[in-house]
């Protein structure tokens, strides 16, 4: 995974509540086991019409919005436990998802795949949506080390919680296996010191 320390980016607003994992990545696209390529089917049934043409009313197809941050409505990632939802979001290019609530399993899957879910208060989420609506070029700043999120050139700022282990993994670009490998010398020394 890529190291994550600080991110400054525009954002794509998706003010819809209860977005479940089947909307994020429909089940018919879950045949692959490789993480690559899922981004092209992210929100497939919302991004495209049944004839395959782009749904011009969906925000992802609006050229004025771009960025590595998705700002979503409350209860994001609910539904099934499919890890492919996190794969699709990261493969599309997102580094951060901001919402006022995340389903627990989605949150864990996101963190395990280098995607930072930031939970903010409903009031902050509304203020962020308003800022982006007023100016699509609004930039958001995420500082993982300090665990802060803010909207540039405004007074919108909030701290967020994250598990200390997952924070360390994101900052170092580790998945769980990478973390174990980073402790190889200590593990080998411990094993060598054991008496059977």
C-alpha positions in Angstrom: 0.0 0.0 0.0 1.0 3.6 -0.5 2.1 5.6 2.6 -0.5 8.0 3.8 0.5 11.1 5.8 -1.2 14.2 4.6 -3.6 14.7 1.7 -4.9 18.0 0.2 -7.5 17.4 -2.5 -10.8 18.5 -4.0 -13.7 16.2 -3.3 -16.6 14.5 -5.0 -19.9 15.0 -3.0 -22.4 12.1 -2.8 -25.0 13.3 -0.3 -27.0 10.0 -0.3 -27.6 8.2 2.9 -27.4 4.4 3.4 -25.2 3.7 0.5 -24.7 -0.1 0.7 -21.9 -2.2 -0.7 -24.0 -3.5 -3.5 -24.5 0.0 -4.8 -20.7 0.7 -4.4 -19.8 -2.4 -6.4 -22.7 -4.6 -7.7 -22.5 -8.3 -7.0 -22.3 -9.2 -10.7 -18.7 -7.7 -10.8 -17.3 -9.8 -8.0 -15.9 -12.6 -10.1 -12.3 -11.5 -9.9 -10.0 -12.0 -6.9 -7.4 -9.5 -8.1 -8.0 -6.0 -6.6 -7.2 -4.3 -10.0 -10.1 -3.2 -12.3 -12.9 -2.8 -9.8 -12.8 0.9 -10.1 -14.3 0.9 -13.6 -17.5 -0.6 -12.0 -17.7 1.6 -9.0 -21.3 2.8 -8.6 -21.9 1.1 -11.9 -25.7 1.2 -11.8 -25.7 4.9 -10.9 -22.9 6.0 -13.2 -24.3 4.3 -16.3 -27.7 3.9 -17.9 -29.0 0.4 -18.9 -27.7 1.0 -22.4 -24.2 1.6 -21.2 -24.2 5.3 -21.7 -23.2 7.7 -19.0 -25.9 8.9 -16.6 -25.2 12.6 -16.9 -27.1 13.4 -13.7 -24.8 11.3 -11.5 -22.1 13.4 -9.8 -19.2 11.2 -10.9 -20.0 12.2 -14.5 -20.0 15.9 -13.8 -16.6 17.3 -14.9 -16.6 20.1 -12.3 -16.1 17.6 -9.5 -12.9 15.6 -9.0 -10.4 14.6 -6.3 -9.2 11.8 -4.1 -11.8 12.3 -1.4 -15.4 11.1 -1.5 -17.8 12.9 0.8 -20.8 10.7 1.4 -24.1 10.7 3.3 -24.7 9.0 6.6 -24.3 5.2 7.1 -21.9 4.6 4.2 -20.9 1.1 3.4 -23.8 -0.7 5.0 -25.1 -4.1 3.8 -22.9 -7.0 3.0 -19.4 -7.5 4.1 -17.8 -7.5 0.7 -14.2 -6.2 0.7 -14.6 -5.5 -3.0 -16.3 -2.2 -2.0 -13.0 -0.9 -0.6 -11.1 -2.3 -3.6 -13.4 -0.5 -6.0 -13.1 2.8 -4.2 -9.3 2.7 -4.0 -9.0 1.4 -7.6 -11.0 4.4 -8.7 -8.5 6.6 -7.0 -10.0 7.5 -3.7 -7.8 7.8 -0.6 -10.4 9.1 1.8 -14.1 8.7 2.4 -15.8 11.2 4.7 -19.2 10.5 6.3 -21.1 10.9 9.5 -21.3 7.1 10.0 -19.7 4.0 8.5 -20.8 0.4 8.8 -18.2 -1.4 11.0 -17.2 -4.1 8.5 -16.8 -1.6 5.7 -14.7 0.6 8.0 -12.4 -2.3 8.7 -12.1 -3.4 5.1 -11.3 0.2 4.1 -8.5 0.5 6.6 -7.1 -2.9 5.6 -6.9 -1.6 2.0 -5.3 1.8 2.4 -8.6 3.7 2.3 -9.1 6.2 5.2 -12.7 6.4 6.5 -13.2 9.7 8.4 -16.2 9.9 10.6 -17.3 13.5 11.3 -20.3 15.0 13.1 -23.6 15.4 11.1 -23.1 19.2 11.4 -19.6 19.1 9.9 -20.7 16.8 7.1 -23.5 19.2 6.2 -21.0 22.2 6.3 -18.6 20.3 4.0 -21.4 19.5 1.5 -22.4 23.2 1.5 -18.8 24.3 0.9 -18.4 22.0 -2.0 -21.8 23.0 -3.4 -20.8 26.7 -3.2 -17.4 26.0 -4.9 -16.6 22.7 -6.6 -12.9 23.6 -6.3 -13.0 23.5 -2.5 -10.0 21.6 -1.1 -10.1 19.4 1.9 -7.0 18.7 4.0 -6.5 15.5 5.9 -3.7 15.1 8.3 -3.5 11.5 9.5 -0.6 12.2 11.9 -2.6 14.8 13.7 -5.9 13.1 13.1 -7.5 16.3 11.8 -9.7 17.1 8.8 -10.4 20.6 7.6 -11.8 22.5 4.7 -9.2 24.9 3.3 -9.8 28.6 3.8 -12.7 28.1 6.2 -13.2 27.5 9.9 -14.5 24.0 9.3 -12.1 21.6 11.2 -12.6 18.5 13.1 -10.5 15.8 14.8 -11.2 12.1 14.0 -10.6 8.8 15.7 -8.6 5.9 14.3 -7.2 2.8 15.8 -3.6 3.3 16.6 -2.4 0.1 14.8 -4.3 1.0 11.7 -3.0 4.6 11.8 0.6 3.2 12.0 -0.1 0.8 9.1 -1.4 3.6 6.9 1.4 6.0 7.7 4.0 3.3 6.8 2.1 1.8 3.9 1.7 -1.5 5.6 -1.0 -4.2 5.4 -1.0 -6.8 8.2 1.6 -9.0 6.4 3.9 -6.0 5.8 3.7 -5.2 9.5 4.7 -8.7 10.5 7.6 -8.6 8.0 8.8 -5.3 9.5 9.1 -7.2 12.8 11.0 -10.1 11.3 14.3 -9.5 13.2 12.5 -9.3 16.6 10.4 -12.4 15.8 13.5 -14.3 14.8 15.3 -13.2 17.9 12.4 -14.2 20.1 12.1 -17.6 18.4 15.9 -18.2 18.8 15.7 -17.3 22.5 13.0 -19.9 23.3 13.9 -23.1 24.9 12.0 -26.2 24.0 
